[in-house]
Amino acid sequence: MNVYDVLKERGFIYQCTDEENLRKILGEEKISCYIGFDPTADSLHVGSLVPIMSLVHMQRAGHKVIVVVGGGTAKVGDPSGKTEMRKMLSPEKIKENAEGLKRQLSRYISFEDDKAIMVDNATWLDDLNYISFLREIGRHFSVNRMLTAESYKIRLEKGLSFLEFNYMILQAYDFYVLARDYNCILQMGGQDQWGNIVAGIDLIRRMLQREAYGLTFPLITNASGEKFGKTVAGAVWLDEKKTSPFDFYQFWRNVEDADVKRFLGLFTLLPMEEVKYLGTLQPPLINRAKEILAYEVTKLTHGREKARKAYLSAISQFGMSDPEGKIKTSSDIVEIKEESEDIIPSVDIKREELNLPISSLLVEKKVLSSKGEVKRLISQNGISINGEKVSSFKSTLDEGAFKNGEAILKIGKKRIYKLKLI
């Protein structure tokens, strides 16, 4: 099946510069494509899974994948979708973050046998001669046209620095260099990157007299219209040190019913025939589809063993959604034997800490980010210990709450911790 049709059927395509020709090329040739990732943190979050999974499909179809780490452009900052200027990072921090991203991306795509490569745009951006760059590249850009880009329009209302104004030109230059040196003809990215991608295509046409193509992904929100990947605790990270495999699994297990089919198509490799079938399930069996979704995404991100443990830990707490096995699936979740497996994140509590208010403990142990967040959750009956709601900001832990040295803390509807008295 043509990978363009795969991406379209699974919900990846928002816009394409020349759908007919790009589809034809993808069906007849093996091409090189690229996506850029900003090394602004040492881990990606679930919001990055759409571009990552698009690369997975491209590689599975035999196309070469180029991952561009924006070591150079990170020093400028992408204004797209931002209401204020990004924090500047040191070159050392950018390099450290880039190394972390490659390790993370290696879970999804193979960098062996030249199937994929990672390049840092600092390689060609850091040593540019400013005057030469303006004369050779800048002359091809119309300021009037640049100002019509959505990424600039939003920022112009609050102020756009000249530094960030250069971002479109630099990203376009990235595409030009990749087309020139790596024969890359396709750039993919989020829908907010459309203006930058089109600028690159235009620059390639002017500088190389060649055609290139662009494809953007839709902005992912949940059925309620909220930004995808945000929880009470903040972003859901792909790094297990930032978001445990159990919490990662629970994030997917608790998506809204209306999102199940769409997320199965985007974030798993299950056949679309099965995705459509699972998406038709009604409560309570829709919960089995959510288990499959959670297991499959966790397996892709953290490996089968950690996904297995997260699944077993969840069903030991909440029970199975389909104990009779009515729902047919190709997922190897069906091979997992039901057994008690406990990987619920644990928090050690010292006896001398029992006198501290729970609000202080939760912030100190980094379960929640601030006392303000604790206060809000308590007012909403969102914190409980062993099933009993914490009603006061000043409440403390009682040693009697620990049975065999353990107590169960629940934050909201989805997050569970085991408190261990030491």
Beta strands, then each sheet from edge to edge (+ up, - down):
strand 1: 15-16
strand 2: 32-37
strand 3: 64-69
strand 4: 116-120
strand 5: 184-190
strand 6: 213-217
strand 7: 230-231
strand 8: 234-235
strand 9: 346-349
strand 10: 383-385
strand 11: 388-389
strand 12: 406-411
strand 13: 415-421
sheet 1: 1+ 6- 5- 2- 3- 4-
sheet 2: 7+ 8-
sheet 3: 9+ 13+ 12- 10+ 11-
end
